[in-house]
């Protein structure tokens, strides 16, 4: 026999108690207070009678979030959160398929610890305040994915969440940049890649291309030094001697118009001298062109590197957890950055002295 205690009467809406006089419909089994049934004179569930179905009690109320099974994996840190959570309980990243600013039940802030996250208010809705979310004691707006959903597809078999695990540092820049490249097909200039070129690639663990670009930059710089010391400088000194300029005095006194005219005539008569004088500048222009190329193509090359790496990790060995492997292969190589700084210092300050 069904215990109707706590179930609401379909007529008056009051919950049944142990003392109530309850009657049951003989056709569908719906419970009523005796006076409610007499008031209506019949069962109100005509649709159940027509379909020959029986009345069933309503499902029990949904348990609170803290009692739910934690089966939602965070795409950033890999931690598990409650099924209805909108943010990761460990790192605070938005969970896949959730809108962090969608209206929902607000959980009061009770201090630090799991389940103690304060409510998130949308600063772009009327009356909203940009108070953001709390990390420790500092309130600020922060989304580690830069507004990109981790569940969205970056490429076949690769999501933005997978790529973020590989990028790790500065995902707020790279995730929106990857989405922009995917949606528009155009590149987005990367100033770090432009300024540091091969060092940036090595720092981002793109070792194959990083070694090639670093070697090219190193070779062009050595060519620039060699062209300056062994080609351009002797050619310039030779022109100055032919123009009657005292080389020992240098250019501290400046050149007269007559001397400049003589040098111009000598270069006109022998064009190879002009090429020798411009050779160091040509090396610098080639270095600049390579830096611009890396600055323009750097983000797209890094995105392709992330996609290829994620695919390789997922297809390598099914017995190994992909998230752990991506965590090991991802991030940046700080030791390479320090090593490149030392090498650059030696190259700029020591090598010219040796030449």
Secondary structure as UniProt FT lines:
FT   TURN            5..6
FT   TURN            10..12
FT   TURN            18..19
FT   STRAND          22..24
FT   TURN            26..28
FT   STRAND          31..33
FT   HELIX           34..40
FT   HELIX           46..51
FT   HELIX           65..67
FT   STRAND          70..73
FT   TURN            75..77
FT   STRAND          80..82
FT   TURN            83..84
FT   TURN            89..91
FT   TURN            96..97
FT   TURN            100..101
FT   TURN            114..115
FT   TURN            123..124
FT   TURN            126..127
FT   TURN            130..131
FT   STRAND          133..135
FT   TURN            136..137
FT   STRAND          138..140
FT   TURN            144..147
FT   TURN            150..151
FT   STRAND          153..155
FT   TURN            156..157
FT   STRAND          158..159
FT   HELIX           160..167
FT   TURN            169..170
FT   HELIX           171..184
FT   HELIX           191..196
FT   HELIX           198..203
FT   TURN            204..205
FT   HELIX           207..227
FT   HELIX           228..232
FT   HELIX           233..242
FT   TURN            243..244
FT   HELIX           247..249
FT   TURN            250..253
FT   HELIX           257..269
FT   HELIX           271..316
FT   TURN            318..319
FT   HELIX           322..329
FT   HELIX           334..349
FT   HELIX           351..354
//
